[in-house]
Amino acid sequence: MADDTQVRVGVEGAFYVAPVGTTAPTDPYSPWGAGWIDLGNVSEDGLTEALNENRQEFKAWGRTGAVRTQVTERASTFKVTFMETSAWTLALYYGIDLADMTSSGTGASQFLSFEEPQAPEPQYYALGMDVIDGDKPARIIVARAEVTDKGDRPYKSDTNQAFELTFSSLTAPNGGSAITRQFGLVALPS
C-alpha cells in the first residue's frame, strides 16, 4: 500500500569530515561528536550520490540470457559544492594538510597561506552527511574516502567562489563497513 508520508526530498543537510577512525553517531538523530568538522553552507544543488556497479555475466551453453551475474566492482561517490571559504574547504580542494598551512596577521590583516606540493600525497577522511526532510533524517557515514574530482572555480562578480568536490568511498580500515546508512522513521515490514 502506498504511504505518501515516505515521499522524501532533501530539504536541507550538512556535510562533515573527520580523521579516519573517528567514532560516528549510531543513529540518525544524535549529534555528531568530537572530531567531526561541519564544512558549512552547501550550494542549493545539495548532495549527489552515485552508485556505480560493474557486473560479470555468466551464460550457460545454448542459452542467450545470463544464468547468473556477479558484482565485480562497486564504487560510491558523493558530489557536493561548499560555499564557504575556510581552512578546511581550501585543504580539501587543493589537497593540502592543515598542518602545512600558515595563519598570519590579526584582525582585518589576517590571512592563510600555503604552498602546493609538486606531487601531493592522497588525503583520506571519514565523511558524515545528513539529509533532512522535516522529522525524517537520513545519514550517510563513509569510513574512508578521498577527493577524486574537483570542479572549476570561476572568479567573477556574479558567482560564489565555491568548492565543488567529489569524494569516492574507499575500503574501510580493518575490514569494517565502508558505508553505513541510517534512515529515520523507516521500519522493517512486519
Contact map, one row per residue, 1 for C-alpha under 8 A:
1110000000000000000000000000000000000000000000000000000000000000000000000000000000000000000000000000000000000000000000000000000000000000000000000000000000000000000000000000000000000000000000
1111000000000000000000000000000000000000000000000000000000000000000000000000000000000000000000000000000000000000000000000000000000000000000000000000000000000000000000000000000000000000000000
1111111000000000000000000000000000000000000000000000000000000000000000000000000000000000000000000000000000000000000000000000000000000000000000000000000000000000000000000000000000000000000000
0111111000000000000000000000000000000000000000000000000000000000000000000000000000000000000000000000000000000000000000000000000000000000000000000000000000000000000000000000000000000000000000
0011111100000000000000000000000000000000000000000000000000000000000000000000000000000000000000000000000000000000000000000000000000000000000000000000000000000000000000000000000000000000000000
0011111100000000000000000000000000000000000000000000000000000000000000000000000000000000000000000000000000000000000000000000000000000000000000000000000000000000000000000000000000000000000000
0011111110000000000000000000000000000000000000000000000000000000000000000000000000000000000000000000000000000000000000000000000000000000000000000000000000000000000000000000000000000000000000
0000111111000000000000000000000000000000000000000000000000000000000000000000000000000000000000000000000000000000000000000000000000001001000000000000000000000000000000000000000000000000000000
0000001111100000000000000000000000000000000000000000000000000000000000000000000000000000000000000000000000000000000000000000000000011000000000000000000000000000000000000000000000000000000000
0000000111111000000000000000000000000000000001000000000000000000000000000000000000000000000000000000000000000000000000000000000000111000000000000000000000000000000000000000000000000000000000
0000000011111000000000000000000000000000000000000000000000000000000000000000000000000000000000000000000000000000000000000000000000111100000000000000000000000000000000000000000000000000000000
0000000001111100000000000000000000000000000001000000000000000000000000000000000000000000000000000000000000000000000000000000000000111000000000000000000000000000000000000000000000000000000000
0000000001111110000000000000000000000000000001000000000000000000000000000000000000000000000000000000000000000000000000000000000011110000000000000000000000000000000000000000000000000000000000
0000000000011111000000000000000000000111110000000000000000000000000000000000000000000000000000000000000000000000000000000000000011100000000000000000000000000000000000000000000000000000000000
0000000000001111100000000000000000000111000000000000000000000000000000000000000000000000000000000000000000000000000000000000001111000000000000000000000000000000000000000000000000000000000000
0000000000000111110000000000000000011110000000000000000000000000000000000000000000000000000000000000000000000000000000000000001110000000000000000000000000000000000000000000000000000000000000
0000000000000011111000000000000000011110000000000000000000000000000000000000000000000000000000000000000000000000000000000000111100000000000000000000000000000000000000000000000000000000000000
0000000000000001111101000000000000111000000000000000000000000000000000000000000000000000000000000000000000000000000000000000111000000000000000000000000000000000000000000000000000000000000000
0000000000000000111111000000000000110000000000000000000000000000000000000000000000000000000000000000000000000000000000000001110000000000000000000000000000000000000000000000000000000000000000
0000000000000000011111000000000000000000000000000000000000000000000000000000000000000000000000000000000000000000000000000001110000000000000000110000000000000000000000000000000000000000000000
0000000000000000001111100000000000000000000000000000000000000000000000000000000000000000000000000000000000000000000000000000010000000000000000100000000000000000000000000000100000000000000000
0000000000000000011111110000000000110000000000000000000000000000000000000000000000000000000000000000000000000000000000000000010000000000000000000000000000000000000000000000000000000000000000
0000000000000000000011111000000010000000000000000000000000000000000000000000000000000000000000000000000000000000000000000000000000000000000000000000000000000000000000000000000000000000000000
0000000000000000000001111100000110000000000000000000000000000000000000000000000000000000000000000000000000000000000000000000000100000000000010000000000000000000000000000000000000000000000000
0000000000000000000000111111011110000000000000000000000000000000000000000000000000000000000000000000000000000000000000000000000000000000000000000000000000000000000000000000000000000000000000
0000000000000000000000011111010000000000000000000000000000000000000000000000000000000000000000000000000000000000000000000000000000000000000000000000000000000000000000000000000000000000000000
0000000000000000000000001111110000000000000000000000000000000000000000000000000000000000000000000000000000000000000000000000000000000000000000000000000000000000000000000000000000000100000000
0000000000000000000000001111110000000000000000000000000000000000000000000000000000000000000000000000000000000000000000000000000001000000111000000000000000000000000000000000000000000111000000
0000000000000000000000000011111000000000000000000000000000000000000000000000000000000000000000000000000000000000000000000000000000000000100000000000000000000000000000000000000000000001000000
0000000000000000000000001111111100000000000000000000000000000000000000000000000000000000000000000000000000000000000000000000000000000000000000000000000000000000000000000000000000000000000000
0000000000000000000000001000111110000000000000000000000000000000000000000000000000000000000000000000000000000000000000000000000000000000000000000000000000000000000000000000000000000000000000
0000000000000000000000011000011111010000000000000000000000000000000000000000000000000000000000000000000000000000000000000000000000000000000000000000000000000000000000000000000000000000000000
0000000000000000000000111000001111110000000000000000000000000000000000000000000000000000000000000000000000000000000000000000000000000000000000000000000000000000000000000000000000000000000000
0000000000000000000000000000000111110000000000000000000000000000000000000000000000000000000000000000000000000000000000000000000000000000000000000000000000000000000000000000000000000000000000
0000000000000000011001000000000011111000000000000000000000000000000000000000000000000000000000000000000000000000000000000000000000000000000000000000000000000000000000000000000000000000000000
0000000000000001111001000000000111111100000000000000000000000000000000000000000000000000000000000000000000000000000000000000000100000000000000000000000000000000000000000000000000000000000000
0000000000000001110000000000000000111110000000000000000000000000000000000000000000000000000000000000000000000000000000000000000000000000000000000000000000000000000000000000000000000000000000
0000000000000111100000000000000000011111000000000000000000000000000000000000000000000000000000000000000000000000000000000000000000000000000000000000000000000000000000000000000000000000000000
0000000000000111100000000000000000001111100000000000000000000000000000000000000001010001100000000000000000000000000000000000000000000000000000000000000000000000000000000000000000000000000000
0000000000000110000000000000000000000111110000000000000000000000000000000000000001110000000000000000000000000000000000000000000000000000000000000000000000000000000000000000000000000000000000
0000000000000100000000000000000000000011111000000000000000000000000000000000000001110000000000000000000000000000000000000000000000000000000000000000000000000000000000000000000000000000000000
0000000000000100000000000000000000000001111111000000000000000000000000000000000111110000000000000000000000000000000000000000000000000000000000000000000000000000000000000000000000000000000000
0000000000000000000000000000000000000000111111000000000000000000000000000000000111100000000000000000000000000000000000000000000000000000000000000000000000000000000000000000000000000000000000
0000000000000000000000000000000000000000011111000000000000000000000000000000000000000000000000000000000000000000000000000000000000000000000000000000000000000000000000000000000000000000000000
0000000000000000000000000000000000000000011111100000000000000000000000000000000110000000000000000000000000000000000000000000000000000000000000000000000000000000000000000000000000000000000000
0000000001011000000000000000000000000000011111110000000000000000000000000000000110000000000000000000000000000000000000000000000000000000000000000000000000000000000000000000000000000000000000
0000000000000000000000000000000000000000000011111000000000000000000000000000011110000000000000000000000000000000000000000000000000000000000000000000000000000000000000000000000000000000000000
0000000000000000000000000000000000000000000001111100000000000000000000000000011100000000000000000000000000000000000000000000000000000000000000000000000000000000000000000000000000000000000000
0000000000000000000000000000000000000000000000111110000000000000000000000001111000000000000000000000000000000000000000000000000000000000000000000000000000000000000000000000000000000000000000
0000000000000000000000000000000000000000000000011111000000000000000000000001110000000000000000000000000000000000000000000000000000000000000000000000000000000000000000000000000000000000000000
0000000000000000000000000000000000000000000000001111100000000000000000000111100000000000000000000000000000000000000000000000000000000000000000000000000000000000000000000000000000000000000000
0000000000000000000000000000000000000000000000000111110000000000000000000111000000000000000000000000000000000000000000000000000000000000000000000000000000000000000000000000000000000000000000
0000000000000000000000000000000000000000000000000011111000000000000000111110000000000000000000000000000000000000000000000000000000000000000000000000000000000000000000000000000000000000000000
0000000000000000000000000000000000000000000000000001111100000000000000111100000000000000000000000000000000000000000000000000000000000000000000000000000000000000000000000000000000000000000000
0000000000000000000000000000000000000000000000000000111110000000000011111000000000000000000000000000000000000000000000000000000000000000000000000000000000000000000000000000000000000000000000
0000000000000000000000000000000000000000000000000000011111000000000011110000000000000000000000000000000000000000000000000000000000000000000000000000000000000000000000000000000000000000000000
0000000000000000000000000000000000000000000000000000001111100000011111000000000000000000000000000000000000000000000000000000000000000000000000000000000000000000000000000000000000000000000000
0000000000000000000000000000000000000000000000000000000111110000011110000000000000000000000000000000000000000000000000000000000000000000000000000000000000000000000000000000000000000000000000
0000000000000000000000000000000000000000000000000000000011111011111100000000000000000000000000000000000000000000000000000000000000000000000000000000000000000000000000000000000000000000000000
0000000000000000000000000000000000000000000000000000000001111111011000000000000000000000000000000000000000000000000000000000000000000000000000000000000000000000000000000000000000000000000000
0000000000000000000000000000000000000000000000000000000000111110000000000000000000000000000000000000000000000000000000000000000000000000000000000000000000000000000000000000000000000000000000
0000000000000000000000000000000000000000000000000000000000011111000000000000000000000000000000000000000000000000000000000000000000000000000000000000000000000000000000000000000000000000000000
0000000000000000000000000000000000000000000000000000000000111111110000000000000000000000000000000000000000000000000000000000000000000000000000000000000000000000000000000000000000000000000000
0000000000000000000000000000000000000000000000000000000000110111110000000000000000000000000000000000000000000000000000000000000000000000000000000000000000000000000000000000000000000000000000
0000000000000000000000000000000000000000000000000000000000100011111000000000000000000000000000000000000000000000000000000000000000000000000000000000000000000000000000000000000000000000000000
0000000000000000000000000000000000000000000000000000000011110011111110000000000000000000000000000000000000000000000000000000000000000000000000000000000000000000000000000000000000000000000000
0000000000000000000000000000000000000000000000000000000011110000111110000000000000000000000000000000000000000000000000000000000000000000000000000000000000000000000000000000000000000000000000
0000000000000000000000000000000000000000000000000000000011100000011111000000000000000000000000000000000000000000000000000000000000000000000000000000000000000000000000000000000000000000000000
0000000000000000000000000000000000000000000000000000001111000000011111100000000000000000000000000000000000000000000000000000000000000000000000000000000000000000000000000000000000000000000000
0000000000000000000000000000000000000000000000000000001110000000000111110000000000000000000000000000000000000000000000000000000000000000000000000000000000000000000000000000000000000000000000
0000000000000000000000000000000000000000000000000000111100000000000011111100000000000000000000000000000000000000000000000000000000000000000000000000000000000000000000000000000000000000000000
0000000000000000000000000000000000000000000000000000111100000000000001111100000000000000000000000000000000000000000000000000000000000000000000000000000000000000000000000000000000000000000000
0000000000000000000000000000000000000000000000000000111000000000000000111110000000000000000000000000000000000000000000000000000000000000000000000000000000000000000000000000000000000000000000
0000000000000000000000000000000000000000000000000011110000000000000000111111000000000000000000000000000000000000000000000000000000000000000000000000000000000000000000000000000000000000000000
0000000000000000000000000000000000000000000000000011100000000000000000001111100000000000000000000000000000000000000000000000000000000000000000000000000000000000000000011000000000000000000000
0000000000000000000000000000000000000000000000001111000000000000000000000111110000000000000000000000000000000000000000000000000000000000000000000000000000000000000000011000000000000000000000
0000000000000000000000000000000000000000000000001110000000000000000000000011111000000000000000000000000000000000000000000000000000000000000000000000000000000000000001111000000000000000000000
0000000000000000000000000000000000000000000000111100000000000000000000000001111100000000000000000000000000000000000000000000000000000000000000000000000000000000000001110000000000000000000000
0000000000000000000000000000000000000000000000111000000000000000000000000000111110000000000000000000000000000000000000000000000000000000000000000000000000000000000111100000000000000000000000
0000000000000000000000000000000000000000011011110000000000000000000000000000011111000000000000000000000000000000000000000000000000000000000000000000000000000000000111000000000000000000000000
0000000000000000000000000000000000000000011011100000000000000000000000000000001111100000000000000000000000000000000000000000000000000000000000000000000000000000011110000000000000000000000000
0000000000000000000000000000000000000011111000000000000000000000000000000000000111110000100000000000000000000000000000000000000000000000000000000000000000000000011110000000000000000000000000
0000000000000000000000000000000000000001111000000000000000000000000000000000000011111000000000000000000000000000000000000000000000000000000000000000000000000001111000000000000000000000000000
0000000000000000000000000000000000000011110000000000000000000000000000000000000001111100100000000000000000000000000000000000000000000000000000000000000000000000010000000000000000000000000000
0000000000000000000000000000000000000000000000000000000000000000000000000000000000111110110000000000000000000000000000000000000000000000000000000000000000000000110000000000000000000000000000
0000000000000000000000000000000000000000000000000000000000000000000000000000000000011111110000000000000000000000000000000000000000000000000000000000000000000000000000000000000000000000000000
0000000000000000000000000000000000000000000000000000000000000000000000000000000000001111111000000100000000000001000000000000000000000000000000000000000000000000000000000000000000000000000000
0000000000000000000000000000000000000010000000000000000000000000000000000000000000000111111100000100000000000000000000000000000000000000000000000000000000000000000000000000000000000000000000
0000000000000000000000000000000000000010000000000000000000000000000000000000000001011111111110000000000000000000000000000000000000000000000000000000000000000000001000000000000000000000000000
0000000000000000000000000000000000000000000000000000000000000000000000000000000000001111111111110000000000000000000000000000000000000000000000000000000000000000000000000000000000000000000000
0000000000000000000000000000000000000000000000000000000000000000000000000000000000000011111111111100000000000000000000000000000000000000000000000000000000000000000000000000000000000000000000
0000000000000000000000000000000000000000000000000000000000000000000000000000000000000001111111110000000000000000000000000000000000000000000000000010000000000000000000000000000000000000000000
0000000000000000000000000000000000000000000000000000000000000000000000000000000000000000111111110000000000000000000000000000000000000000000000000010010000000000001010000000000000000000000000
0000000000000000000000000000000000000000000000000000000000000000000000000000000000000000011111110000000000000000000100000000000000000000000000000000000000000000000000000000000000000000000000
0000000000000000000000000000000000000000000000000000000000000000000000000000000000000000011111111000000000000000000100011110000000000000000000000000000000000000000000000000000000000000000000
0000000000000000000000000000000000000000000000000000000000000000000000000000000000000000011111111101100000000000010100010010000000000000000000000000000000000000000000000000000000000000000000
0000000000000000000000000000000000000000000000000000000000000000000000000000000000000000001000111111100000000000000000000010000000000000000000000000000000000000000000000000000000000000000000
0000000000000000000000000000000000000000000000000000000000000000000000000000000000000011001000011111100000000000000000000000000000000000000000000000000000000000000000000000000000000000000000
0000000000000000000000000000000000000000000000000000000000000000000000000000000000000000000000001111110000000000000000000000000000000000000000000000000000000000000000000000000000000000000000
0000000000000000000000000000000000000000000000000000000000000000000000000000000000000000000000011111110000000000010000000000000000000000000000000000000000000000000000000000000000000000000000
0000000000000000000000000000000000000000000000000000000000000000000000000000000000000000000000011111111000000001111000000000000000000000000000000000000000000000000000000000000000000000000000
0000000000000000000000000000000000000000000000000000000000000000000000000000000000000000000000000011111100000001110000000000000000000000000000000000000000000000000000000000000000000000000000
0000000000000000000000000000000000000000000000000000000000000000000000000000000000000000000000000000111110000111100000000000000000000000000000000000000000000000000000000000000000000000000000
0000000000000000000000000000000000000000000000000000000000000000000000000000000000000000000000000000011111000111100000000000000000000000000000000000000000000000000000000000000000000000000000
0000000000000000000000000000000000000000000000000000000000000000000000000000000000000000000000000000001111101110000000000000000000000000000000000000000000000000000000000000000000000000000000
0000000000000000000000000000000000000000000000000000000000000000000000000000000000000000000000000000000111111110000000000000000000000000000000000000000000000000000000000000000000000000000000
0000000000000000000000000000000000000000000000000000000000000000000000000000000000000000000000000000000011111100000000000000000000000000000000000000000000000000000000000000000000000000000000
0000000000000000000000000000000000000000000000000000000000000000000000000000000000000000000000000000000001111100000000000000000000000000000000000000000000000000000000000000000000000000000000
0000000000000000000000000000000000000000000000000000000000000000000000000000000000000000000000000000000011111110000000000000000000000000000000000000000000000000000000000000000000000000000000
0000000000000000000000000000000000000000000000000000000000000000000000000000000000000000000000000000001111111111000000000000000000000000000000000000000000000000000000000000000000000000000000
0000000000000000000000000000000000000000000000000000000000000000000000000000000000000000000000000000001111001111100000000000000000000000000000000000000000000000000000000000000000000000000000
0000000000000000000000000000000000000000000000000000000000000000000000000000000000000010000000000000111100000111110000000000000000000000000000000000000000000000000000000000000000000000000000
0000000000000000000000000000000000000000000000000000000000000000000000000000000000000000000000000000111100000011111000000000000000000000000000000000000000000000000000000000000000000000000000
0000000000000000000000000000000000000000000000000000000000000000000000000000000000000000000000010001110000000001111100000000000000000000000000000000000000000000000000000000000000000000000000
0000000000000000000000000000000000000000000000000000000000000000000000000000000000000000000000000000100000000000111110000000000000000000000000000000000000000000000000000000000000000000000000
0000000000000000000000000000000000000000000000000000000000000000000000000000000000000000000001110000000000000000011111010000000000000000000000000000000000000000000000000000000000000000000000
0000000000000000000000000000000000000000000000000000000000000000000000000000000000000000000000000000000000000000001111110000000000000000000000000000000000000000000000000000000000000000000000
0000000000000000000000000000000000000000000000000000000000000000000000000000000000000000000000000000000000000000000111110000000000000000000000000000000000000000000000000000000000000000000000
0000000000000000000000000000000000000000000000000000000000000000000000000000000000000000000000000000000000000000000011111000000000000000000000000000000000000000000000000000000000000000000000
0000000000000000000000000000000000000000000000000000000000000000000000000000000000000000000000110000000000000000000111111100000000000000000000000000000000000000000000000000000000000000000000
0000000000000000000000000000000000000000000000000000000000000000000000000000000000000000000000100000000000000000000000111110000000000000000000000000000000000000000000000000000000000000000000
0000000000000000000000000000000000000000000000000000000000000000000000000000000000000000000000100000000000000000000000011111000000000000000000000100000000000000000000000000000000000000000000
0000000000000000000000000000000000000000000000000000000000000000000000000000000000000000000000111000000000000000000000001111100000000000000000000110000000000000000000000000000000000000000000
0000000000000000001100000000000000000000000000000000000000000000000000000000000000000000000000000000000000000000000000000111110000000000000000011100000000000000000000000000000000000000000000
0000000000000000111100000000000000000000000000000000000000000000000000000000000000000000000000000000000000000000000000000011111000000000000000111100000000000000000000000000000000000000000000
0000000000000000111111000000000000000000000000000000000000000000000000000000000000000000000000000000000000000000000000000001111100000000000011111000000000000000000000000000000000000000000000
0000000000000011110000000000000000000000000000000000000000000000000000000000000000000000000000000000000000000000000000000000111110000000000111111000000000000000000000000000000000000000000000
0000000000000011100000010000000000010000000000000000000000000000000000000000000000000000000000000000000000000000000000000000011111000000001111000000000000000000000000000000000000000000000000
0000000000001111000000000000000000000000000000000000000000000000000000000000000000000000000000000000000000000000000000000000001111100000001110000000000000000000000000000000000000000000000000
0000000000001110000000000001000000000000000000000000000000000000000000000000000000000000000000000000000000000000000000000000000111110000111100000000000000000000000000000000000000000000000000
0000000001111100000000000000000000000000000000000000000000000000000000000000000000000000000000000000000000000000000000000000000011111000111000000000000000000000000000000000000000000000000000
0000000011111000000000000000000000000000000000000000000000000000000000000000000000000000000000000000000000000000000000000000000001111111110000000000000000000000000000000000000000000000000000
0000000111110000000000000000000000000000000000000000000000000000000000000000000000000000000000000000000000000000000000000000000000111111100000000000000000000000000000000000000000000000000000
0000000000100000000000000000000000000000000000000000000000000000000000000000000000000000000000000000000000000000000000000000000000011111100000000000000000000000000000000000000000000000000000
0000000000000000000000000000000000000000000000000000000000000000000000000000000000000000000000000000000000000000000000000000000000011111100000000000000000000000000000000000000000000001000000
0000000100000000000000000000000000000000000000000000000000000000000000000000000000000000000000000000000000000000000000000000000000011111110000000000000000000000000000000000000000000011100000
0000000000000000000000000001100000000000000000000000000000000000000000000000000000000000000000000000000000000000000000000000000001111111111000000000000000000000000000000000000000000011100000
0000000000000000000000000001000000000000000000000000000000000000000000000000000000000000000000000000000000000000000000000000000001110001111100000000000000000000000000000000000000001111000000
0000000000000000000000000001000000000000000000000000000000000000000000000000000000000000000000000000000000000000000000000000000111100000111110000000000000000000000000000000000000001110000000
0000000000000000000000000000000000000000000000000000000000000000000000000000000000000000000000000000000000000000000000000000001111000000011111000000000000000000000000000000000000111100000000
0000000000000000000000010000000000000000000000000000000000000000000000000000000000000000000000000000000000000000000000000000011110000000001111100000000000000000000000000000000000111000000000
0000000000000000000000000000000000000000000000000000000000000000000000000000000000000000000000000000000000000000000000000000011100000000000111111000000000000000000000001000000001110000000000
0000000000000000000110000000000000000000000000000000000000000000000000000000000000000000000000000000000000000000000000000000111000000000000011111000000000000000000000001111100011100000000000
0000000000000000000100000000000000000000000000000000000000000000000000000000000000000000000000000000000000000000000000000001111000000000000001111100000000000000000000001111100001000000000000
0000000000000000000000000000000000000000000000000000000000000000000000000000000000000000000000000000000000000000000000000001111000000000000001111110000000000000000000111100000000000000000000
0000000000000000000000000000000000000000000000000000000000000000000000000000000000000000000000000000000000000000000000000111100000000000000000011111000000000000000000111100000000000000000000
0000000000000000000000000000000000000000000000000000000000000000000000000000000000000000000110000000000000000000000000000010000000000000000000001111110000000000000011110000000000000000000000
0000000000000000000000000000000000000000000000000000000000000000000000000000000000000000000000000000000000000000000000000000000000000000000000000111110000000000000011110000000000000000000000
0000000000000000000000000000000000000000000000000000000000000000000000000000000000000000000000000000000000000000000000000000000000000000000000000011111000000000000011100000000000000000000000
0000000000000000000000000000000000000000000000000000000000000000000000000000000000000000000010000000000000000000000000000000000000000000000000000011111100000000001111000000000000000000000000
0000000000000000000000000000000000000000000000000000000000000000000000000000000000000000000000000000000000000000000000000000000000000000000000000000111110000000001110000000000000000000000000
0000000000000000000000000000000000000000000000000000000000000000000000000000000000000000000000000000000000000000000000000000000000000000000000000000011111000000000100000000000000000000000000
0000000000000000000000000000000000000000000000000000000000000000000000000000000000000000000000000000000000000000000000000000000000000000000000000000001111100000111100000000000000000000000000
0000000000000000000000000000000000000000000000000000000000000000000000000000000000000000000000000000000000000000000000000000000000000000000000000000000111110010100000000000000000000000000000
0000000000000000000000000000000000000000000000000000000000000000000000000000000000000000000000000000000000000000000000000000000000000000000000000000000011111011100000000000000000000000000000
0000000000000000000000000000000000000000000000000000000000000000000000000000000000000000000000000000000000000000000000000000000000000000000000000000000001111111000000000000000000000000000000
0000000000000000000000000000000000000000000000000000000000000000000000000000000000000000000000000000000000000000000000000000000000000000000000000000000000111111000000000000000000000000000000
0000000000000000000000000000000000000000000000000000000000000000000000000000000000000000000000000000000000000000000000000000000000000000000000000000000000011111000000000000000000000000000000
0000000000000000000000000000000000000000000000000000000000000000000000000000000000000000000000000000000000000000000000000000000000000000000000000000000001111111100000000000000000000000000000
0000000000000000000000000000000000000000000000000000000000000000000000000000000000100000000000000000000000000000000000000000000000000000000000000000000000111111110000000000000000000000000000
0000000000000000000000000000000000000000000000000000000000000000000000000000000000101000000000000000000000000000000000000000000000000000000000000000000011100011111000000000000000000000000000
0000000000000000000000000000000000000000000000000000000000000000000000000000000011111000000000000000000000000000000000000000000000000000000000000000000010000001111100000000000000000000000000
0000000000000000000000000000000000000000000000000000000000000000000000000000000011100000100010000000000000000000000000000000000000000000000000000000011010000000111110000000000000000000000000
0000000000000000000000000000000000000000000000000000000000000000000000000000001111000000000000000000000000000000000000000000000000000000000000000000011110000000011111000000000000000000000000
0000000000000000000000000000000000000000000000000000000000000000000000000000001111000000000010000000000000000000000000000000000000000000000000000011111000000000001111100000000000000000000000
0000000000000000000000000000000000000000000000000000000000000000000000000000111100000000000000000000000000000000000000000000000000000000000000000011110000000000000111110000000000000000000000
0000000000000000000000000000000000000000000000000000000000000000000000000000111000000000000000000000000000000000000000000000000000000000000000001111100000000000000011111000000000000000000000
0000000000000000000000000000000000000000000000000000000000000000000000000011110000000000000000000000000000000000000000000000000000000000000000001111000000000000000001111100000000000000000000
0000000000000000000000000000000000000000000000000000000000000000000000000011100000000000000000000000000000000000000000000000000000000000000001111100000000000000000000111110000001100000000000
0000000000000000000000000000000000000000000000000000000000000000000000000000000000000000000000000000000000000000000000000000000000000000000000111100000000000000000000011111000001000000000000
0000000000000000000000000000000000000000000000000000000000000000000000000000000000000000000000000000000000000000000000000000000000000000000000110000000000000000000000001111101011000000000000
0000000000000000000000000000000000000000000000000000000000000000000000000000000000000000000000000000000000000000000000000000000000000000000000110000000000000000000000000111111111000000000000
0000000000000000000010000000000000000000000000000000000000000000000000000000000000000000000000000000000000000000000000000000000000000000000000110000000000000000000000000011111100000000000000
0000000000000000000000000000000000000000000000000000000000000000000000000000000000000000000000000000000000000000000000000000000000000000000000000000000000000000000000000001111100000000000000
0000000000000000000000000000000000000000000000000000000000000000000000000000000000000000000000000000000000000000000000000000000000000000000000000000000000000000000000000011111110000000000000
0000000000000000000000000000000000000000000000000000000000000000000000000000000000000000000000000000000000000000000000000000000000000000000000000000000000000000000000000001111111000000000000
0000000000000000000000000000000000000000000000000000000000000000000000000000000000000000000000000000000000000000000000000000000000000000000000100000000000000000000000000011001111110000000000
0000000000000000000000000000000000000000000000000000000000000000000000000000000000000000000000000000000000000000000000000000000000000000000001110000000000000000000000001111000111110000000000
0000000000000000000000000000000000000000000000000000000000000000000000000000000000000000000000000000000000000000000000000000000000000000000111100000000000000000000000001000000011111000000000
0000000000000000000000000000000000000000000000000000000000000000000000000000000000000000000000000000000000000000000000000000000000000000000111000000000000000000000000000000000011111100000000
0000000000000000000000000000000000000000000000000000000000000000000000000000000000000000000000000000000000000000000000000000000000000000011110000000000000000000000000000000000000111110000000
0000000000000000000000000011000000000000000000000000000000000000000000000000000000000000000000000000000000000000000000000000000000000000011100000000000000000000000000000000000000011111000000
0000000000000000000000000001000000000000000000000000000000000000000000000000000000000000000000000000000000000000000000000000000000000001111000000000000000000000000000000000000000001111110000
0000000000000000000000000001100000000000000000000000000000000000000000000000000000000000000000000000000000000000000000000000000000000011110000000000000000000000000000000000000000000111110000
0000000000000000000000000000000000000000000000000000000000000000000000000000000000000000000000000000000000000000000000000000000000000001100000000000000000000000000000000000000000000011111000
0000000000000000000000000000000000000000000000000000000000000000000000000000000000000000000000000000000000000000000000000000000000000000000000000000000000000000000000000000000000000011111100
0000000000000000000000000000000000000000000000000000000000000000000000000000000000000000000000000000000000000000000000000000000000000000000000000000000000000000000000000000000000000000111110
0000000000000000000000000000000000000000000000000000000000000000000000000000000000000000000000000000000000000000000000000000000000000000000000000000000000000000000000000000000000000000011111
0000000000000000000000000000000000000000000000000000000000000000000000000000000000000000000000000000000000000000000000000000000000000000000000000000000000000000000000000000000000000000001111
0000000000000000000000000000000000000000000000000000000000000000000000000000000000000000000000000000000000000000000000000000000000000000000000000000000000000000000000000000000000000000000111
